[in-house]
Amino acid sequence: MIKFWPTGVVILFMVCSSHAGDVSATILTLGDSITEGGGSFVSYREVLVSELKKRGAKFQFVGPKTDEVSPHAGYSGRNTAFLLSISKELFSAYPADILMLHSGHNSFSKDKPVPGIVRDTEAIIENARAANPGVTILLAQVIPAGKLPKYSYIPELNEELAALAARLSKRSYDIVLVDQAGGFDWESDTVSDRVHPNAAGAKKMADKWMAALLALEKR
């Protein structure tokens, strides 16, 4: 069983069950195409959901979009500013217990986007907490990309996302930094566009998310 709240309330993941008495934790995956998936690459959700099922874990993914893997809130081609623009309505409809946020692509290095992305990320988190004060935020440091110079800002962004998580933790926010960048090699872990994960990259991402979810039971 997995604990998601510091109060010790035990929450179980649930795919979908009609058994009375089942308790479920809802998970909302939020991001761009890396979250949504596509025909030419692999989403981490494909691996993560499958692995959770193999473990016999019970869970319920939620979100406004649905595919053969799970409901989700992945928006291909969209940046963090867009996610912020829809976040109040999104979290009002889906006030999940756990928010898995991976966002930082779809901007350009020449625009010096890091301060804006960090500011928008913090605002997204605030909106999630407004909808559900008990939400646990799994905040990803985003995967690197070989599409340069467009994405040369990502290392700086990941440093600032780590600083954001540390700052919010000091304010007693239930936030966990998930290092999706560490160990991810765009040369071997992405498809030909040098941005989106291949099967190996998706597995690495899913493993990081899984570790973060399982670590919650030890708190």
C-alpha positions in Angstrom: 0.0 0.0 0.0 1.2 3.5 -0.8 0.9 6.5 1.5 0.5 9.8 -0.3 -0.2 12.1 2.6 2.0 13.0 5.6 -1.0 12.4 7.8 -0.6 8.6 7.2 -3.8 8.2 5.3 -3.3 5.1 3.1 -4.2 5.6 -0.5 -4.3 2.8 -3.1 -3.9 3.3 -6.8 -6.9 2.0 -8.8 -7.4 1.4 -12.6 -11.1 1.0 -12.4 -12.8 -1.2 -9.9 -16.4 -1.7 -8.9 -15.6 -3.3 -5.6 -17.1 -1.4 -2.7 -14.6 -0.1 -0.2 -11.8 0.5 -2.7 -9.9 3.7 -2.0 -8.1 5.4 -5.0 -5.5 8.0 -5.5 -6.0 10.0 -8.6 -3.0 11.0 -10.8 -3.0 13.7 -13.3 -0.1 13.7 -15.8 0.5 17.2 -17.2 2.8 18.3 -20.0 3.4 18.5 -23.7 3.9 15.8 -26.4 6.4 14.0 -24.2 3.4 13.3 -21.9 0.8 12.9 -24.6 2.7 10.6 -26.8 2.7 10.3 -30.6 2.9 7.8 -33.5 6.6 8.2 -34.0 7.8 8.0 -30.4 6.9 6.5 -27.0 5.3 8.2 -24.0 6.5 7.3 -20.6 2.9 6.7 -19.7 2.9 3.5 -21.9 5.6 2.0 -19.7 4.5 3.4 -16.4 0.9 2.3 -16.5 1.9 -1.2 -17.7 4.5 -1.5 -14.9 2.0 -0.4 -12.2 -0.5 -3.0 -13.4 2.2 -5.7 -13.3 2.9 -4.8 -9.7 -0.8 -5.2 -8.9 -1.0 -1.6 -7.8 -4.4 0.1 -7.9 -4.6 3.5 -9.4 -6.7 5.9 -11.3 -5.3 8.3 -13.9 -7.5 11.2 -14.7 -7.5 14.0 -17.3 -9.4 15.6 -20.1 -7.8 13.4 -22.8 -8.0 9.6 -23.1 -6.1 7.2 -25.3 -5.5 3.4 -25.1 -3.0 3.9 -22.2 -4.8 6.2 -19.8 -6.5 9.6 -19.3 -4.0 12.4 -19.3 -3.4 16.1 -19.8 -0.6 16.1 -22.4 -0.8 18.9 -25.1 1.5 18.4 -28.0 3.4 21.5 -29.1 2.4 23.5 -26.1 4.6 25.3 -23.6 4.4 25.9 -19.9 2.6 29.3 -20.5 -0.2 27.4 -22.3 -0.5 24.9 -19.5 -0.8 27.7 -17.0 -3.6 29.3 -19.1 -5.7 26.2 -18.8 -4.7 25.1 -15.3 -7.4 26.6 -13.2 -10.2 25.0 -15.3 -8.2 21.8 -15.6 -7.6 21.4 -11.8 -11.2 22.4 -11.1 -12.4 19.5 -13.2 -9.6 17.1 -12.1 -8.4 18.0 -8.6 -6.0 15.1 -8.5 -4.2 13.7 -5.4 -1.0 13.6 -7.4 0.2 15.9 -10.1 3.0 14.7 -12.3 4.3 17.7 -14.2 6.9 17.6 -17.0 7.0 20.9 -18.9 9.8 23.0 -20.3 10.1 22.3 -24.0 8.5 24.2 -26.9 10.3 27.4 -26.1 13.4 28.9 -27.8 16.8 29.6 -26.2 17.0 32.9 -28.1 14.0 34.1 -26.1 15.7 33.5 -22.7 12.7 31.6 -21.5 13.9 30.2 -18.2 12.5 32.9 -15.8 9.1 32.7 -17.5 8.9 28.9 -17.4 9.8 28.8 -13.8 7.3 31.6 -13.0 4.6 29.7 -14.9 5.5 26.4 -13.3 5.1 28.0 -9.8 1.7 29.4 -10.8 0.6 26.0 -12.1 1.5 24.5 -8.7 -0.4 27.2 -6.9 -3.5 26.6 -9.0 -3.2 22.8 -8.3 -3.0 23.5 -4.5 -5.9 25.9 -4.7 -8.0 23.1 -6.2 -6.7 20.5 -3.8 -4.6 21.7 -0.9 -3.5 18.1 -0.2 -2.1 17.5 -3.7 1.4 15.9 -4.0 3.4 17.5 -6.8 5.9 15.4 -8.6 7.9 18.1 -10.5 10.2 16.9 -13.2 13.5 18.3 -14.3 12.9 17.8 -18.0 14.7 15.5 -20.3 17.5 17.0 -22.4 17.3 17.4 -26.1 19.8 17.4 -29.0 17.8 19.9 -31.0 20.2 22.8 -30.6 20.5 25.7 -30.1 16.7 25.7 -29.6 16.9 23.7 -26.4 20.2 24.9 -25.0 18.4 26.5 -22.1 17.3 23.2 -20.6 20.3 22.7 -18.3 19.7 26.1 -16.8 16.0 25.5 -16.5 16.6 22.2 -14.6 18.8 24.0 -12.1 16.1 26.6 -11.6 13.3 24.0 -11.2 15.4 22.3 -8.5 15.7 25.7 -6.7 11.9 26.2 -7.1 11.2 22.8 -5.6 13.5 23.5 -2.7 11.9 26.9 -2.1 8.4 25.5 -2.1 9.4 22.7 0.2 10.5 25.2 2.8 6.9 26.6 2.6 5.7 23.0 3.5 4.4 22.3 0.0 4.2 18.6 -0.7 6.5 18.6 -3.6 9.0 16.0 -4.9 11.7 16.8 -7.5 12.0 14.1 -10.1 15.3 14.2 -12.0 14.2 13.1 -15.4 17.4 14.7 -16.9 19.9 12.6 -15.1 21.0 9.5 -17.0 18.9 10.5 -20.0 21.1 10.6 -23.2 19.4 12.2 -26.1 21.7 10.5 -28.5 20.5 7.0 -27.5 17.2 7.7 -25.8 15.4 9.8 -28.4 14.0 9.3 -31.9 15.4 11.0 -34.9 14.1 14.4 -33.9 16.5 14.4 -30.9 13.7 15.5 -28.6 11.0 12.8 -28.1 11.8 9.5 -26.2 12.2 6.2 -28.0 11.4 3.0 -26.1 14.6 3.2 -24.1 14.0 6.8 -23.2 10.4 6.2 -22.2 11.5 3.3 -20.0 14.0 5.6 -18.2 11.4 8.2 -17.7 8.8 5.7 -16.4 11.4 4.2 -14.0 12.0 7.7 -12.5 8.3 8.3 -12.0 7.9 4.9 -10.5 10.7 5.4 -8.0 9.1 8.7 -7.0 5.7 7.1 -6.5 7.0 4.2 -4.5 9.1 6.5 -2.3 6.0 8.1 -1.1 5.0 5.0 0.9 8.2 5.5 3.0 7.3 9.0 4.2 
